[in-house]
Amino acid sequence: MHVPAGINHFTDIMWNENVKYGDVHRQSEFEFSHYNFNIADTELHFKLFDLYEKDACRYWTTRNRSRAPGIRLRSEMLARL
């Protein structure tokens, strides 16, 4: 990845000609980081992700039985994850 000269932190990236990314998003980055690293129940989030992924695979597998074989193959591959 190419990093422009003078950029030592992602907050130094220019948002536009006059404003840096950090000026626009510093507070939201702080709040998201605080939640994700200190508050979030990551075990629950992984369980929920697994449940929603399984449901999506089931949906696509049943929905695409009559569609193109390539779509069905991808759905079957996802179902094995």
Helices and strands as residue ranges (DSSP letters): G 10-12, H 21-34, I 35-39, H 42-63, H 69-79
